[in-house]
Amino acid sequence: MAETLPSGGNCTATSAGPVLPIVSSGWPQGLALTEEEKAISVLTLEATAEAIICAGLASAGEVAAALADLRGFAATPGTVIGGPRTFQVWARRSRDP
């Protein structure tokens, strides 16, 4: 027997509120293992270097030093570079009305 609530309703499945969609999420983040894959990080920093400098986030010398360090790291066998974080969310509605 379902318990009677102060509101006069009871604890049946139909009184539990609206049926919500099933939602899942993930946080995939790729790893660059080969020199070719790791080059993407170098190319990205090269492509954004001027914007970084113009925004005052780093000086030209700091960006040049970071690029030199990143190129050396990417060329070193056995190193790994994490790719950009990508967020995924997906949902589906329940078949229940």
C-alpha positions as CSV (number, residue, x, y, z in Angstrom):
1,M,0.0,0.0,0.0
2,A,1.4,3.4,-0.9
3,E,2.0,5.9,1.9
4,T,-0.2,8.9,2.1
5,L,1.6,12.2,1.9
6,P,0.8,15.5,3.7
7,S,-0.4,16.9,0.4
8,G,-3.0,14.1,0.1
9,G,-1.1,12.3,-2.6
10,N,0.8,9.1,-2.3
11,C,4.1,7.6,-3.3
12,T,3.2,5.9,-6.5
13,A,5.4,6.0,-9.6
14,T,3.0,8.4,-11.4
15,S,3.1,10.9,-8.5
16,A,6.9,11.1,-8.6
17,G,6.9,14.1,-10.9
18,P,7.6,14.5,-14.6
19,V,9.6,11.9,-16.5
20,L,13.0,13.4,-17.1
21,P,15.2,12.6,-20.0
22,I,18.2,10.3,-19.4
23,V,21.3,12.4,-19.6
24,S,24.9,11.4,-19.8
25,S,28.1,13.3,-20.2
26,G,31.7,12.7,-20.9
27,W,35.0,14.4,-20.8
28,P,37.1,12.9,-23.5
29,Q,40.6,14.2,-23.9
30,G,42.9,12.9,-26.5
31,L,46.5,12.1,-26.1
32,A,49.2,12.9,-28.7
33,L,51.8,10.2,-28.7
34,T,53.5,10.5,-32.0
35,E,55.6,13.4,-33.2
36,E,53.1,14.1,-35.9
37,E,50.2,14.2,-33.4
38,K,52.2,16.4,-31.0
39,A,52.9,18.9,-33.8
40,I,49.3,20.0,-33.6
41,S,50.0,21.7,-30.2
42,V,53.0,23.4,-31.7
43,L,51.0,24.6,-34.7
44,T,48.2,25.9,-32.5
45,L,50.6,27.9,-30.3
46,E,52.3,29.3,-33.5
47,A,48.9,30.2,-34.9
48,T,47.8,32.0,-31.8
49,A,51.1,33.6,-30.8
50,E,50.3,37.1,-32.1
51,A,46.9,37.1,-30.4
52,I,48.5,36.0,-27.1
53,I,51.1,38.8,-27.4
54,C,48.5,41.5,-28.4
55,A,46.2,40.5,-25.5
56,G,49.1,41.1,-23.1
57,L,49.0,37.5,-21.9
58,A,52.7,36.9,-22.6
59,S,55.5,38.9,-24.1
60,A,57.0,38.0,-27.5
61,G,60.0,36.6,-25.7
62,E,57.9,34.4,-23.5
63,V,55.9,33.1,-26.4
64,A,59.1,32.3,-28.3
65,A,60.6,30.5,-25.3
66,A,57.4,28.5,-24.8
67,L,57.4,27.6,-28.5
68,A,61.1,26.4,-28.3
69,D,60.3,24.3,-25.2
70,L,57.2,22.8,-26.8
71,R,59.0,22.0,-30.0
72,G,61.7,20.2,-28.0
73,F,59.2,18.3,-25.9
74,A,57.2,17.3,-28.9
75,A,60.3,16.0,-30.7
76,T,61.3,13.9,-27.7
77,P,60.3,10.2,-28.1
78,G,58.2,8.9,-25.3
79,T,56.6,12.2,-24.4
80,V,52.8,12.7,-24.3
81,I,50.8,15.9,-24.9
82,G,47.2,16.1,-23.7
83,G,44.8,17.4,-26.3
84,P,42.2,20.1,-25.7
85,R,39.4,19.2,-23.3
86,T,36.2,18.5,-25.1
87,F,32.9,18.3,-23.3
88,Q,30.1,16.1,-24.5
89,V,26.5,15.9,-23.3
90,W,23.8,13.7,-24.8
91,A,20.3,12.8,-23.7
92,R,17.3,10.9,-24.8
93,R,13.7,11.1,-23.7
94,S,12.2,8.2,-21.9
95,R,9.5,6.3,-23.7
96,D,7.2,6.7,-20.7
97,P,4.7,9.5,-21.1
